[in-house]
């Protein structure tokens, strides 16, 4: 009797797992467009942040490379220097 009871409990546990998989699949199918939109927004945000950082670094390197040329070739107005 004990073995039969344990077997039934295991069957119920497996059924619960199968039901939860079905529920998750139905939930995902129902909201798949929203999940996709959220993923696109997150990837776009990461792309924006990484691109901004790279662009800022690139602009700083360029300015460091041409700073003296700009100072030598353009008039200085006021007392501030680039």
Long-range contacts (C-beta under 8 A, 24 or more apart in sequence): none
